């Protein structure tokens, strides 16, 4: 992957997080909320390495952003892999609603 592409994915992830949270969070806040170290956040968001799926998931969960949207923004998944037309529907469902449905299905 080229440097430009990595940088574009980092910027897309930053925009996704800002859109989902309504604010631009500093790296130390992302680290605190995600449970990841600030050094991991810094390395991953520097654009010098490919974003790791685990890091993207941790950050998105930590700030309450859509994990699926974060993985697509970061280039880990493309829109087709994310479920195409089903993805926007799932993004509108709260984590609490998903958990209630899972618990209901477990019986």
GIHUGI-V748587 format. One record per residue. N is the residue number from 1. RES is the residue in one letter. NEAR is the number of other C-alpha atoms within 12 Angstrom. Layout:
# GIHUGI-V748587
n=N res=RES near=NEAR
n=N res=RES near=NEAR
This chain:
# GIHUGI-V748587
n=1 res=X near=15
n=2 res=X near=12
n=3 res=X near=15
n=4 res=X near=15
n=5 res=X near=19
n=6 res=X near=25
n=7 res=X near=24
n=8 res=X near=24
n=9 res=X near=35
n=10 res=X near=35
n=11 res=X near=24
n=12 res=X near=26
n=13 res=X near=39
n=14 res=X near=37
n=15 res=X near=23
n=16 res=X near=31
n=17 res=X near=35
n=18 res=X near=22
n=19 res=X near=21
n=20 res=X near=25
n=21 res=X near=20
n=22 res=X near=14
n=23 res=X near=16
n=24 res=X near=19
n=25 res=X near=25
n=26 res=X near=19
n=27 res=X near=26
n=28 res=X near=19
n=29 res=X near=20
n=30 res=X near=36
n=31 res=X near=28
n=32 res=X near=21
n=33 res=X near=23
n=34 res=X near=26
n=35 res=X near=24
n=36 res=X near=26
n=37 res=X near=20
n=38 res=X near=22
n=39 res=X near=17
n=40 res=X near=25
n=41 res=X near=32
n=42 res=X near=22
n=43 res=X near=20
n=44 res=X near=32
n=45 res=X near=31
n=46 res=X near=24
n=47 res=X near=26
n=48 res=X near=20
n=49 res=X near=23
n=50 res=X near=26
n=51 res=X near=39
n=52 res=X near=27
n=53 res=X near=23
n=54 res=X near=23
n=55 res=X near=33
n=56 res=X near=43
n=57 res=X near=31
n=58 res=X near=29
n=59 res=X near=45
n=60 res=X near=36
n=61 res=X near=29
n=62 res=X near=26
n=63 res=X near=32
n=64 res=X near=28
n=65 res=X near=35
n=66 res=X near=34
n=67 res=X near=36
n=68 res=X near=38
n=69 res=X near=40
n=70 res=X near=43
n=71 res=X near=35
n=72 res=X near=31
n=73 res=X near=34
n=74 res=X near=39
n=75 res=X near=29
n=76 res=X near=29
n=77 res=X near=23
n=78 res=X near=18
n=79 res=X near=20
n=80 res=X near=14
n=81 res=X near=16
n=82 res=X near=24
n=83 res=X near=17
n=84 res=X near=17
n=85 res=X near=12
n=86 res=X near=15
n=87 res=X near=23
n=88 res=X near=17
n=89 res=X near=15
n=90 res=X near=19
n=91 res=X near=23
n=92 res=X near=18
n=93 res=X near=19
n=94 res=X near=17
n=95 res=X near=17
n=96 res=X near=12
n=97 res=X near=14
n=98 res=X near=15
n=99 res=X near=13
n=100 res=X near=14
n=101 res=X near=14
n=102 res=X near=12
n=103 res=X near=11
n=104 res=X near=10
n=105 res=X near=9
n=106 res=X near=8
n=107 res=X near=7
